[in-house]
Amino acid sequence: MRPKADLEPAVSTGPTATAASAAAPTEGRRRPRAERRRIRRLTTRDRIVITVLLGLPLLLTLVLVWATTLASIGLSFTNWDGIGSAKFIGVDNYKELFTNYPPFATAIWHNLLWLGFLALVATPLGLLFAVLLDRKIRFSRFYQSAIYLPVVLSLAVIGFISQLLFARDDGIVNTVLGTTGQGGHPVDWIGDPHINIWVVLVMAGWRHAGYVMVLYLAGLKGVDPSLKEAAAIDGANARQTFFRVVFPVMRPVNIIVGVITVIEALRAFDIVYAINGGTNGLELLSVLITDNIIGEASRIGFGSAIAVVLLLISVGCIVAYCMTELREEKK
């Protein structure tokens, strides 16, 4: 049996133990000072910088967004040409808009058609591109750049490209189809009001699909691989894994994509205005607003009423979509 002294821990009394025992109180005294330094009060310079960095964007948002929105709502109840004094006329602008302004119904239908095409065709196509590129196929960087390239271009530039592609007499599409030249019957892709809206939707969807692809590709990169592995162990195939595991996990990305789709559909203006001024089958609410406010008529009050209707449609679609997504997330 070992002696009792051997069972007791050895106590060092050398210089190392003395230094350690002396360092412990010192560290204890230093910690409160470090913590006090971390929570120090802001200096006057810090307050000025924070005020400038936060105050200027907030001021610009209030002036350029909210102030103009409230001004448009107020002007929608007036009759004003931009020169004289505004005359309050109540809801007469809205009455005329819904009862005696034929382009309004056509523009609403085109905007809803635009929204449906982007939501049901362009967005799923962008999601498909993202899923295929996420599998790390060969030349994926090249495909990603090629699909994203239209996003870099403005819708006005895409409108000019549409004219080059779909012009009646010398367009590339009719030339390839062989309908140009003597004895041919070229298709008037842009001039025919029955088909020009679909041509514009294809071009706008071409751009929107690239934007959606990038958003979903970033969302797919953030999905935990262990979720896919667990689904594979449970016997789920690739389609079941995506729709029942991966896609629900990307709910925040889905909300962003949905909001962007609504905004892109309802604010469309550049492409149709570059093609034919937004007339002859390409009427949109944004075009009607522009024509009434800065056109020859200068009906600023009436144009503001159309802008308010567009605002209500935009906010209603976005709020309804977000509430639906959040309700599904709670379940």
C-alpha positions in Angstrom: 0.0 0.0 0.0 1.3 3.4 -1.0 2.1 6.0 1.7 -0.5 8.7 2.3 2.0 11.4 1.2 2.2 9.8 -2.2 -1.5 10.0 -2.7 -1.6 13.7 -2.0 -1.1 16.0 -5.0 2.3 17.6 -5.1 2.2 21.3 -4.4 4.8 23.3 -6.3 6.3 26.2 -4.4 8.7 27.2 -7.1 8.8 30.5 -9.1 6.3 29.1 -11.7 3.5 28.7 -9.1 4.3 32.1 -7.7 4.0 33.7 -11.1 0.8 31.9 -11.9 -0.8 32.9 -8.6 0.3 36.5 -9.1 -1.1 36.5 -12.7 -4.6 35.3 -11.7 -5.6 38.5 -9.8 -4.1 40.6 -12.5 -6.2 39.0 -15.2 -9.3 39.3 -13.0 -8.6 43.0 -12.7 -8.0 43.5 -16.4 -11.3 41.9 -17.6 -13.6 44.6 -16.3 -11.5 47.2 -18.0 -11.7 45.3 -21.3 -15.5 45.0 -21.0 -15.8 48.6 -20.2 -13.9 49.5 -23.3 -16.2 47.3 -25.5 -19.3 49.1 -24.2 -17.8 52.6 -24.3 -20.1 55.5 -25.2 -20.2 56.9 -28.7 -18.1 59.9 -29.3 -19.4 63.0 -31.0 -17.6 62.0 -34.2 -19.3 58.6 -34.1 -22.7 60.2 -33.7 -22.1 62.5 -36.7 -21.0 59.6 -38.9 -24.0 57.5 -37.9 -26.3 60.4 -38.5 -24.9 61.1 -41.9 -24.9 57.4 -43.0 -28.4 56.7 -41.8 -30.0 60.1 -42.1 -29.2 60.9 -45.7 -30.7 57.6 -47.1 -33.7 58.0 -44.9 -34.2 61.6 -46.0 -33.9 60.6 -49.7 -36.4 57.8 -49.2 -38.9 60.1 -47.4 -38.6 62.8 -50.1 -38.3 60.7 -53.3 -40.6 57.8 -52.4 -43.1 58.6 -49.6 -43.5 62.3 -50.3 -44.1 61.7 -54.0 -46.5 58.8 -53.2 -48.5 61.0 -50.9 -48.4 63.8 -53.5 -49.7 61.5 -56.2 -52.6 60.4 -54.0 -53.5 64.0 -53.3 -53.2 65.0 -56.9 -55.5 62.1 -58.0 -58.4 64.0 -56.5 -57.7 67.2 -58.5 -57.8 68.6 -62.0 -54.4 70.1 -62.7 -52.4 70.6 -65.9 -49.1 71.5 -64.1 -49.3 75.2 -64.7 -52.3 76.8 -63.0 -53.8 76.0 -59.6 -55.1 72.5 -58.9 -58.9 72.2 -58.6 -60.3 69.6 -56.3 -62.8 67.4 -58.1 -63.2 64.5 -55.7 -63.3 61.1 -57.3 -64.2 62.2 -60.8 -60.8 61.0 -62.1 -61.5 57.5 -60.8 -65.0 57.5 -62.3 -63.8 58.5 -65.7 -61.0 56.0 -65.4 -63.3 53.0 -64.8 -66.2 54.1 -67.0 -64.9 56.3 -69.9 -61.3 55.4 -70.6 -61.1 52.2 -72.8 -57.2 51.9 -72.7 -57.4 51.3 -69.0 -59.0 47.9 -69.1 -56.6 46.8 -71.9 -53.6 48.0 -69.9 -54.7 46.1 -66.7 -55.2 42.9 -68.8 -51.7 43.3 -70.3 -50.1 43.9 -66.9 -51.9 40.8 -65.4 -50.8 38.8 -68.5 -47.3 40.0 -67.9 -47.4 39.0 -64.3 -48.8 35.6 -65.2 -46.2 34.9 -67.8 -43.3 35.9 -65.6 -44.7 33.9 -62.6 -45.7 30.7 -64.5 -43.1 30.6 -67.3 -40.0 32.7 -66.7 -39.6 32.0 -63.0 -39.9 28.2 -63.3 -37.5 28.4 -66.2 -35.0 30.3 -64.1 -35.4 27.8 -61.3 -34.8 24.9 -63.8 -31.6 26.6 -65.0 -30.4 27.0 -61.3 -31.0 23.4 -60.5 -29.1 22.2 -63.6 -26.2 24.5 -63.0 -26.0 23.5 -59.3 -25.1 20.0 -60.4 -21.7 21.2 -61.5 -22.0 20.1 -65.1 -19.2 20.9 -67.5 -18.9 24.5 -68.7 -21.4 25.6 -66.0 -19.6 28.9 -65.6 -20.1 29.6 -69.3 -23.8 28.6 -69.2 -24.3 30.8 -66.1 -22.7 33.8 -67.8 -24.7 33.3 -71.0 -28.0 33.0 -69.2 -27.3 36.0 -66.9 -26.1 38.2 -69.7 -29.6 39.6 -70.6 -29.9 40.8 -67.0 -27.0 43.2 -67.5 -29.0 44.9 -70.4 -31.8 47.3 -69.7 -35.3 46.6 -70.9 -34.9 49.5 -73.4 -31.9 47.8 -75.0 -33.9 44.6 -75.1 -36.6 46.5 -76.9 -34.2 47.6 -79.6 -33.0 44.0 -79.9 -36.6 42.9 -80.3 -36.9 45.3 -83.3 -33.9 43.8 -84.9 -35.1 40.3 -84.4 -38.8 40.7 -85.2 -39.0 43.5 -87.8 -41.4 42.7 -90.5 -39.3 43.3 -93.6 -35.7 42.8 -92.6 -36.0 41.1 -89.2 -33.7 38.1 -88.4 -36.6 35.8 -87.5 -38.5 36.4 -90.8 -35.3 36.1 -92.7 -34.6 32.7 -91.1 -38.1 31.6 -91.8 -37.8 32.6 -95.4 -40.9 34.8 -95.4 -39.1 38.0 -96.6 -38.3 39.0 -100.2 -40.4 39.0 -103.3 -43.5 36.8 -103.1 -43.1 36.2 -99.4 -45.6 36.8 -96.6 -43.6 38.1 -93.7 -45.2 38.0 -90.2 -45.6 41.4 -88.6 -44.4 40.3 -85.2 -44.4 43.8 -83.7 -47.1 45.5 -85.7 -49.9 42.9 -85.2 -51.7 43.7 -82.0 -52.7 40.1 -81.6 -49.2 38.7 -81.3 -46.9 41.5 -80.4 -47.6 41.2 -76.7 -46.5 37.6 -76.8 -43.2 38.6 -78.5 -42.5 41.2 -75.9 -43.3 38.7 -73.1 -40.8 36.3 -74.5 -38.1 38.9 -74.6 -39.0 40.1 -71.1 -39.1 36.5 -69.8 -35.7 35.9 -71.4 -34.2 38.6 -69.1 -36.2 37.7 -66.0 -35.2 34.0 -66.2 -31.5 34.9 -65.8 -32.3 37.1 -62.8 -34.3 34.3 -61.1 -31.6 31.8 -61.9 -29.0 33.8 -60.0 -31.2 34.1 -57.0 -32.1 30.5 -56.8 -28.5 29.4 -57.5 -27.4 31.4 -54.4 -30.3 29.8 -52.4 -29.3 26.3 -53.5 -25.7 26.9 -52.4 -27.0 27.6 -48.9 -29.0 24.4 -48.5 -27.4 22.0 -45.9 -26.1 18.9 -47.8 -27.0 16.8 -44.8 -30.7 17.3 -45.6 -30.3 15.8 -49.1 -28.3 12.9 -47.6 -31.0 12.2 -45.1 -33.7 12.3 -47.8 -31.6 9.9 -49.9 -31.3 7.5 -46.9 -35.0 7.6 -46.4 -35.4 6.4 -50.0 -36.5 9.7 -51.7 -35.6 10.2 -55.3 -34.1 13.4 -56.8 -37.6 14.9 -57.6 -39.0 14.1 -54.2 -35.9 15.5 -52.5 -36.1 18.8 -54.3 -39.8 19.4 -53.9 -40.2 18.1 -50.4 -36.9 19.1 -48.8 -34.8 21.6 -50.8 -37.6 23.8 -52.2 -39.3 24.4 -48.8 -36.0 25.2 -47.2 -35.5 28.0 -49.7 -38.7 29.8 -48.6 -36.9 33.2 -48.0 -35.6 33.0 -51.5 -39.0 32.2 -52.8 -40.4 35.3 -51.1 -37.8 37.5 -52.7 -38.4 36.0 -56.1 -42.1 36.4 -55.8 -41.8 40.1 -54.8 -39.4 40.8 -57.6 -41.6 39.1 -60.1 -44.6 41.3 -59.1 -42.5 44.4 -59.3 -41.0 43.5 -62.6 -44.4 42.8 -64.1 -46.2 45.9 -62.9 -43.4 48.4 -63.5 -42.7 47.3 -67.1 -42.3 50.3 -69.3 -39.0 50.5 -71.2 -39.3 47.6 -73.6 -42.8 48.5 -74.9 -42.0 52.2 -75.1 -38.8 51.5 -77.1 -40.7 49.2 -79.6 -43.8 51.3 -80.5 -44.4 53.8 -77.7 -46.7 51.4 -75.8 -49.6 51.5 -78.3 -51.2 49.2 -80.8 -51.6 46.2 -78.5 -48.8 47.0 -76.0 -50.7 49.3 -73.6 -49.5 49.1 -70.0 -50.5 51.1 -66.9 -47.1 52.7 -66.7 -47.4 53.9 -70.3 -50.8 55.4 -69.6 -49.4 57.2 -66.6 -46.5 58.7 -68.6 -48.8 59.7 -71.5 -51.2 61.5 -69.2 -48.7 63.3 -67.0 -46.0 64.3 -69.4 -47.9 63.9 -72.7 -49.6 66.6 -74.7 -52.7 66.5 -72.6 -50.9 67.2 -69.3 -53.6 65.6 -67.2 -51.5 65.3 -64.1 -54.5 64.6 -61.8 -55.8 61.9 -64.1 -52.4 60.3 -64.5 -51.9 60.3 -60.8 -55.2 58.4 -60.4 -53.8 55.7 -62.7 -50.6 55.7 -60.6 -52.6 55.2 -57.4 -54.4 52.2 -59.0 -51.1 50.7 -60.0 -49.8 51.3 -56.5 -52.8 49.5 -55.0 -52.4 46.5 -57.3 -48.7 46.2 -56.6 -49.1 46.5 -52.8 -52.1 44.1 -52.8 -50.2 41.4 -54.8 -47.1 41.7 -52.7 -48.9 41.6 -49.3 -51.1 38.7 -50.4 -48.1 36.7 -51.6 -46.0 37.4 -48.4 -48.9 36.6 -46.1 -49.4 33.3 -47.9 -45.7 32.4 -47.7 -45.5 33.3 -44.0 -48.7 31.4 -43.2 -47.2 28.3 -44.8 -44.0 28.8 -42.9 -45.8 28.8 -39.6 -47.5 25.5 -40.4 
